[in-house]
Amino acid sequence: MIDQLLLFIISFLANAFSAFAGGGAGLLQLPALIFLGLPFSVALATHKIATVALGLGATLRHFRERSLHRFYILTMLLAGVPGVVIGARIILFIPDRSAEIALGLMTVGLGLYSIFSPGLGQTYSPRNQDKRGAFIGGLVLFTIGILNGSLTSGTGLFVTIWLIHWFGMDYKKAVAHTLVLVGLFWNGSGALTLGLYSTIQWEWLPVLLLGSVLGGYVGAHWSIIKGNAWIKRFYEVITLLVGTFLILG
């Protein structure tokens, strides 16, 4: 019972913070699963399935706001999901420590980029919605999808900043699309792929799913009622924490 309560608290907090900042749930949740005794591969597969509930909780809140757009939905699904499936297969055959360090350095770089770009993501100025823009944007999302399927945490933060940088979203819209499309569909694809080739700790899933759904809903609510400046600052904190965690291991 103590382990179950601890899992719920960690899952709720990790997914609430992730839903507010646009990524980073693995910062707390995955290490907690490993600390409580799961091997890395089992912890990763279990974590991936639990984060699908984060997308579900966020979806329930964001659909009420009608904040999702068809162009972005189709681009993220068609480009990202194949990358996630490929990445989930890759992680089963290669060591991931070097990739985690590289990802950590890039994640810290995202935070610093946001910190030193005061106006980043503060206004919604849509761009690059023609064929060329969609192709380049989709190619980068495909690459991030591979990272999402093969690594543990932080890739949602890459999606958030790319949607802002390339497509001209503000933080609110970018976080909404990241949570729903990455949280629900990308993570769902990765979880399904890992579930077919790895072991899952089914006994822990109910409490993790409950914490993820509630945390995702609460975090999405915070991101809606707070302004872009709040989300930007929280995004910067989360990216620096996630990046440091990945580097230190």
N, C-alpha and C positions, 0 to 999 in steps of 0.2 A: 504493500500500500504506500509506503514511503517513497519507493522508486516511482510508482505511478503518479503520485502527487508531484514529485520533482520533475518528472517528464512533462506533465501538463503545464506547470509554471514556466519551464524553459521554452516549451513549444509556443505557448501563448505570447510570451515576451519577444521571442525571436521573430515570430511571424507578424506581430504588431509593428515592431520596429521596421521589418522588411517592407511591410505594406505601406508604411509612411514614407520611407526613403526610396523605394523602388528596387529593392534587392538586399541580399545579405543575410537571409534567414539561416544559412548554414554556419554563420559565425558562432552561434551558440548551440544550435540544435545538433549538428553533426558531431562536434567534440563531446557533447554530453552523452550521446549514444555510445561512442567509443569508450569514454570514461566509465560508463556503467557496464562495460564488459563485452560489447559487440566487436567482432573483427571488422576491419575497415570496409571490406566489400559488402558485408551484411549491413553495416551501419549506413553506407552510402545508398544502397537499394531501399532500405527502410525510410531513410530521410527523403529520398526522391518521391516516394509514394506519399509521404506525409505532406510534402510541400504542394502537392496537387490540391489539397484542401485549402491551402492559403489562397490559391487562385479562385477556388469556389467561393470562399468568404468574401474576397475582394470583388468578385463578379456580382454577387448579390447586392453589394452596396453601390458599385459604379453603374450598374444597369439602371438604377433608379435616377441617376443623373444624366443619362443619355450622353456620356462623354466619349464614347467610342465611335470611330469612323471606319467605313467599309474599306477604303483604300489601304489604310494602315493595317487593318485586320487581315486582309488578303495577302499583303506583302509579307507580314510577319509569319503567317501560317505557311505559305508556299515556300518561303526562303528558309525559315528557321527550323521547322519540324524535320526535314530531311537531314539537316546538319546535326540535330540532337540525336537522331537514331544512329548516325555514323559515329558520333562522339561516344555514345553509350557502348557501342561495340568496341571502340578503340581502347577505352579505359580498362577493359578486361584483359588486355594483352600487353600493356606497356606500364612501366613504373611511372608514377605521377609526381614524384617529388620535385624534379627540375621544372616541370610544367607549372606546379603550384607556386614556386618561387617567381617564375616569370610572370604568372598571372598576378601575384601579389604586388610586384613592382609596377605593373601596368595599372592595377587598381588604385594604388597610391597616387600614380600619375593622374588618374581621373579626378581624384579629390583635389589635387593641387591645381589642375586645369580649371576646375570649377571655382576654387578659391580665388584664383587670379583672373577670373573673368566675371566681374561684378554683375554685368547685365545678362549673363547666360540664363536662358530659360525663364525669364521674367515676363515675357510677352509671347503670345501665340502668333507666329508669322509663318504660315505654311508655305513650303517651297519643295522643289524637286519631286513633283508629282507626275512628271511626264515619264515616258518610257525609259529614257536614259537615267533619270533620277531614281526611278523604281528599280532598275537593274543594278545600279551601283549600291543603292541602299540595301537591296535584297542580298547582294553578294556579301556585304559586311555582316548582315544578320545571319546568313548561312554560316559564316565563319564563327560568329559568336555562338550559334547553335551547337557547333561541334564542341566548343569549350563548355557549353552548358551541359551537354550530355556526358562529357568525359571528366569534368572537374567538380569540386565539391561546393563551392560557394562563390558569390560575387559576380557571376556573369549577368545577372539581371541588372546590375549597376551599369554594365557596359551597354546593354540595350537602352536603358533610360537615357544615358548621355548621348548615344548615337541618334536616338529619335529627336532629341533637342538640337544637336549639332547639324544633322543632315536634313531632317524634315521640318525644322523650325518650330517644334512644339515648345510649349512652356512646361515647367516641371509637373504641374497638375495633370496635364494630358499625357505626358510621357509616362509618369508613374502609373496612371490608370491603364494604359495599353500594356505596359510591362507586366503588371500584376495579373491581368486577365489572360493575355496571350501567352506569356512566359510561364506564369504560375499554373495555369490550367492546362494549356495545350502542349507547350514545350516540355514542362516537367512531367506531364502525363505520358508523353511519348517516351521520354527517357526512363520513367518508372516502369513502363510496360516492357521496354527492351531489357533493362537490368533485371526485371522480375523473371524474364524467360531464361536468363543465363546465370543468375545468382540466387542467393538465399535471402529470404526476408524474415524479419522477426515479427511474425503476425501477432503475437501476444501483446506487443507494445503499440501496435498501430491504432487501436481505438482511441486511446488517450492522446496520442500524437495528432490524430486527425481532428479530434475535438478542439485541442489547443490551437491547431492551425486554422481551422474554420473561424473560431471566435477571434483569434488574434488578427487574421486577415481582414475580418469585417471591421474590427475596431481601428486597425491601422489605416484602412481605406477611408473610414469616416474622418479620422484626423486629417488625412491628406486633402480631403474635400473641404473641410471647414477652415483649415489654415491656409494662408497665402503662399504664393510661390517662394517668397523669401524664407519662410520657415522651412519649407521642404528642401530648398537649396542648402541651407545650413545643415540640416539633418543628413542630407545626402552626403555632404562633405565629411561629416563625422563618421558615418557608416563606412564610406570608402576607405578612409584612413585606417579605421579599426580592422576591417576585413583584409585589406592589403597587408597590414602589419602581421595579422594572425597567419596569413598564408606564407609569408616570408619566414616567420619564426617556426612555423610548423606546430 
